[in-house]
Amino acid sequence: MSSRFAKRSKQRKVNRILNTLITLVFALILFFGWKWLFANDRPTKETNASPQSVEVETNEPPNDEQPSETETETNEQQSNDTVEETVVDDPNSNVIRETVNPSWQPIGTTQSEPHVTTYEKNSVDWKEMIDAISYATGISSSDLIVWFIGNGGSPNHAVATVSKKDKTEHYKVFIEWVTNEGWKPTKVQQLKEIERRP
């Protein structure tokens, strides 16, 4: 009986130790598992939070700043890649500055081909030339004084001298005919004084 009791007592002790160890291992697994999960979860939350705060930061200032960056890029593109503007620093020249803009497009036409240039004031060609000149100078056709429009060196090229109605600005405008597309500006010179003839 006593040996049986001793065996049972020993078995209970062993069971208690084993149960304690199992509980301890389980507790450690839970502890480290929780810590690991929590540690992994935290960066995720921070990662999610960071873009949001970055978004807030980038959404407000960049939305305000982006147009100016875009405008700057556009202005740089225009000045570097598109618009060639030359300031003429010659006291003997009547030209203040000369502008060439390859992005200028033909203004369109209602005329059919073959096109014949005509300089009659009431003609469709005359009106379309005025439209091209207005487009190149940025002055509305109703605010233009046309001093001269004539041959620019070939049947498909014309040159005009114009002013704003208040005579504060004077221009010489070079245009060319593009088949089926109409007159297109090629060069604009801002003048110091009116030139009645090119």
Contacts in CASP RR format, 6 or more apart in sequence:
PFRMAT RR
TARGET T0000
AUTHOR 0000-0000-0000
METHOD contacts of the structure
MODEL  1
MSSRFAKRSKQRKVNRILNTLITLVFALILFFGWKWLFANDRPTKETNAS
PQSVEVETNEPPNDEQPSETETETNEQQSNDTVEETVVDDPNSNVIRETV
NPSWQPIGTTQSEPHVTTYEKNSVDWKEMIDAISYATGISSSDLIVWFIG
NGGSPNHAVATVSKKDKTEHYKVFIEWVTNEGWKPTKVQQLKEIERRP
78 103 0 8 1.000
79 85 0 8 1.000
82 101 0 8 1.000
82 102 0 8 1.000
82 103 0 8 1.000
83 99 0 8 1.000
83 100 0 8 1.000
83 101 0 8 1.000
83 103 0 8 1.000
84 99 0 8 1.000
84 100 0 8 1.000
84 101 0 8 1.000
85 97 0 8 1.000
85 98 0 8 1.000
85 99 0 8 1.000
85 100 0 8 1.000
86 97 0 8 1.000
86 98 0 8 1.000
86 99 0 8 1.000
87 96 0 8 1.000
87 97 0 8 1.000
88 95 0 8 1.000
88 96 0 8 1.000
88 97 0 8 1.000
88 98 0 8 1.000
94 191 0 8 1.000
94 192 0 8 1.000
94 193 0 8 1.000
94 195 0 8 1.000
95 172 0 8 1.000
95 189 0 8 1.000
95 190 0 8 1.000
95 191 0 8 1.000
95 192 0 8 1.000
96 189 0 8 1.000
96 190 0 8 1.000
96 191 0 8 1.000
96 192 0 8 1.000
97 189 0 8 1.000
97 190 0 8 1.000
98 187 0 8 1.000
98 188 0 8 1.000
98 189 0 8 1.000
98 190 0 8 1.000
99 187 0 8 1.000
99 188 0 8 1.000
99 189 0 8 1.000
99 190 0 8 1.000
100 186 0 8 1.000
100 187 0 8 1.000
101 185 0 8 1.000
104 135 0 8 1.000
104 136 0 8 1.000
104 184 0 8 1.000
104 185 0 8 1.000
104 186 0 8 1.000
105 181 0 8 1.000
105 184 0 8 1.000
106 132 0 8 1.000
106 178 0 8 1.000
106 181 0 8 1.000
106 182 0 8 1.000
106 183 0 8 1.000
106 184 0 8 1.000
107 128 0 8 1.000
107 131 0 8 1.000
107 132 0 8 1.000
107 135 0 8 1.000
107 182 0 8 1.000
107 183 0 8 1.000
107 184 0 8 1.000
108 128 0 8 1.000
108 181 0 8 1.000
108 182 0 8 1.000
108 183 0 8 1.000
109 115 0 8 1.000
109 128 0 8 1.000
109 180 0 8 1.000
109 181 0 8 1.000
109 182 0 8 1.000
109 183 0 8 1.000
110 124 0 8 1.000
110 128 0 8 1.000
111 124 0 8 1.000
111 125 0 8 1.000
111 128 0 8 1.000
111 182 0 8 1.000
113 179 0 8 1.000
113 180 0 8 1.000
115 125 0 8 1.000
115 156 0 8 1.000
115 177 0 8 1.000
115 179 0 8 1.000
115 182 0 8 1.000
116 125 0 8 1.000
116 155 0 8 1.000
117 125 0 8 1.000
117 151 0 8 1.000
117 155 0 8 1.000
117 156 0 8 1.000
117 158 0 8 1.000
117 177 0 8 1.000
118 125 0 8 1.000
118 126 0 8 1.000
119 125 0 8 1.000
119 126 0 8 1.000
119 149 0 8 1.000
119 150 0 8 1.000
119 158 0 8 1.000
120 126 0 8 1.000
126 149 0 8 1.000
128 182 0 8 1.000
128 183 0 8 1.000
129 149 0 8 1.000
129 158 0 8 1.000
129 160 0 8 1.000
129 175 0 8 1.000
129 183 0 8 1.000
130 141 0 8 1.000
130 144 0 8 1.000
130 146 0 8 1.000
131 141 0 8 1.000
131 183 0 8 1.000
132 173 0 8 1.000
132 175 0 8 1.000
132 182 0 8 1.000
132 183 0 8 1.000
132 184 0 8 1.000
132 185 0 8 1.000
133 141 0 8 1.000
133 144 0 8 1.000
133 146 0 8 1.000
133 149 0 8 1.000
133 160 0 8 1.000
133 162 0 8 1.000
133 171 0 8 1.000
133 173 0 8 1.000
133 175 0 8 1.000
133 185 0 8 1.000
134 140 0 8 1.000
134 141 0 8 1.000
134 144 0 8 1.000
135 185 0 8 1.000
136 173 0 8 1.000
136 175 0 8 1.000
136 185 0 8 1.000
136 188 0 8 1.000
137 144 0 8 1.000
137 162 0 8 1.000
137 169 0 8 1.000
137 171 0 8 1.000
137 173 0 8 1.000
137 188 0 8 1.000
139 162 0 8 1.000
139 164 0 8 1.000
139 169 0 8 1.000
139 171 0 8 1.000
143 164 0 8 1.000
143 165 0 8 1.000
144 162 0 8 1.000
144 163 0 8 1.000
144 164 0 8 1.000
144 165 0 8 1.000
145 162 0 8 1.000
145 163 0 8 1.000
145 164 0 8 1.000
145 165 0 8 1.000
145 167 0 8 1.000
146 160 0 8 1.000
146 161 0 8 1.000
146 162 0 8 1.000
147 160 0 8 1.000
147 161 0 8 1.000
147 162 0 8 1.000
147 163 0 8 1.000
147 194 0 8 1.000
147 195 0 8 1.000
147 196 0 8 1.000
148 159 0 8 1.000
148 160 0 8 1.000
148 161 0 8 1.000
148 195 0 8 1.000
148 196 0 8 1.000
148 197 0 8 1.000
148 198 0 8 1.000
149 158 0 8 1.000
149 159 0 8 1.000
149 160 0 8 1.000
150 158 0 8 1.000
150 159 0 8 1.000
150 160 0 8 1.000
150 198 0 8 1.000
151 157 0 8 1.000
151 158 0 8 1.000
151 159 0 8 1.000
152 158 0 8 1.000
152 159 0 8 1.000
152 174 0 8 1.000
152 198 0 8 1.000
155 177 0 8 1.000
156 176 0 8 1.000
156 177 0 8 1.000
157 174 0 8 1.000
157 175 0 8 1.000
157 176 0 8 1.000
157 177 0 8 1.000
158 174 0 8 1.000
158 175 0 8 1.000
158 176 0 8 1.000
158 177 0 8 1.000
158 183 0 8 1.000
159 172 0 8 1.000
159 173 0 8 1.000
159 174 0 8 1.000
159 175 0 8 1.000
159 198 0 8 1.000
160 172 0 8 1.000
160 173 0 8 1.000
160 175 0 8 1.000
161 170 0 8 1.000
161 171 0 8 1.000
161 172 0 8 1.000
161 173 0 8 1.000
161 191 0 8 1.000
161 194 0 8 1.000
161 195 0 8 1.000
161 196 0 8 1.000
161 197 0 8 1.000
161 198 0 8 1.000
162 170 0 8 1.000
162 171 0 8 1.000
162 173 0 8 1.000
163 169 0 8 1.000
163 170 0 8 1.000
163 171 0 8 1.000
163 194 0 8 1.000
167 194 0 8 1.000
169 190 0 8 1.000
170 190 0 8 1.000
170 191 0 8 1.000
170 192 0 8 1.000
170 193 0 8 1.000
170 194 0 8 1.000
170 195 0 8 1.000
171 188 0 8 1.000
171 189 0 8 1.000
171 190 0 8 1.000
171 191 0 8 1.000
172 188 0 8 1.000
172 189 0 8 1.000
172 191 0 8 1.000
172 195 0 8 1.000
172 198 0 8 1.000
173 185 0 8 1.000
173 187 0 8 1.000
173 188 0 8 1.000
173 189 0 8 1.000
174 185 0 8 1.000
174 186 0 8 1.000
174 187 0 8 1.000
174 188 0 8 1.000
175 183 0 8 1.000
175 184 0 8 1.000
175 185 0 8 1.000
175 186 0 8 1.000
176 183 0 8 1.000
176 184 0 8 1.000
176 186 0 8 1.000
177 183 0 8 1.000
177 184 0 8 1.000
178 184 0 8 1.000
END
